[in-house]
Amino acid sequence: MDDLLKRWELSVEDLTKIVDENPSLRGFMMGYVSEAKVRSMFFSDGRIEEVKKDDDHDRKKKGDLTFKYKGHEMRVEAKSLQTNSVKRGEDLVQGKFQCDASDCRDVLLPSGKTVKTTCLLVGEFDIIAVNLFAFENTWKFAFARNSLLPRVGARTKKIEPEDKQYLLSTLMDITWPLQAPFVEDPFVLLDEIIAEKEASAATGATPQTPQRIEKPIVLEDVVSLEKEEELG
């Protein structure tokens, strides 16, 4: 099979210029490259089984990478730093990454309300993998548990305070060196999640989590949540 440059009759310089001149294309490409990199760097050893990627258009499943670890299915959501958000200090590099869904969909909350939102959900995946390439132009990743990520901010007025605990913020801060809840080793987090799942199974506890709705529902208590751009 011929390579992409030959197929499109492009040089490396041509492709580099096209990507550099089109930030949206660069971001789109970086997302898919990031998924491939995190898979090869962290989730390709003997501890991981049945690695797969769900169809991007499957609205019922969320996770850029799905696999089995110690007999448990795990979902990883991959995100990347916003290049223009990077700020360098003397001892710390700061940045932001967007953490939202590609589509706006209806979500049924444990409270019984339905929310139309692009927010990712608490419990929708297990861990997030944030590509930190923009910090030092080298491949590094930060990992955090879904349950420890920030929720939608206080400035979001269309969601009741008791319901915000189920929706993740759409823009999150991250630093290098890493600060909690982010870590460099995803397997530490996977082991924590498994321990909690097995403990819950032993006691019969079932956590309340929001759910995607396959078909939109029209109810009087349906509210619309716009994409959030800061942590409240």
TAMO-V536806 format. One record per backbone hydrogen bond with DSSP energy under -0.5 kcal/mol. NH is the residue of the N-H (numbers start at 1). CO is the residue of the C=O. If there is no record, write none. Layout:
# TAMO-V536806
{{NH:CO} {NH:CO}}
This chain:
# TAMO-V536806
{{7:3} {8:4} {9:5} {9:6} {10:5} {15:11} {16:12} {17:13} {18:14} {19:15} {20:16} {21:17} {22:19} {25:22} {26:22} {27:23} {28:24} {29:25} {30:26} {31:27} {32:28} {33:29} {34:30} {35:31} {36:32} {37:33} {38:34} {39:35} {40:36} {41:37} {42:38} {43:38} {43:39} {48:45} {49:68} {52:66} {54:63} {58:55} {59:57} {61:58} {64:76} {65:76} {66:52} {67:74} {68:49} {69:72} {70:47} {72:69} {74:67} {76:65} {77:127} {78:76} {79:129} {81:131} {82:96} {83:81} {85:82} {86:83} {87:94} {89:87} {89:92} {93:176} {94:87} {95:174} {97:172} {98:80} {99:170} {101:118} {105:103} {105:117} {107:115} {108:211} {109:107} {109:113} {112:109} {115:107} {116:223} {117:105} {117:115} {120:99} {122:166} {124:121} {126:75} {127:75} {128:144} {129:77} {130:128} {130:142} {131:79} {131:129} {132:130} {132:140} {135:132} {136:132} {137:133} {138:133} {140:138} {142:130} {143:183} {144:128} {146:126} {148:145} {149:146} {152:164} {152:167} {156:153} {157:155} {163:160} {164:160} {164:161} {166:163} {167:164} {168:120} {169:150} {172:97} {174:95} {176:93} {182:179} {183:143} {186:184} {188:185} {189:185} {190:186} {191:187} {192:188} {193:189} {194:190} {195:191} {196:192} {197:193} {198:194} {199:195} {200:196} {201:197} {202:198} {203:199} {204:200} {205:200} {209:207} {211:108} {213:106} {214:212} {219:217} {222:219} {223:114} {225:116} {226:224}}
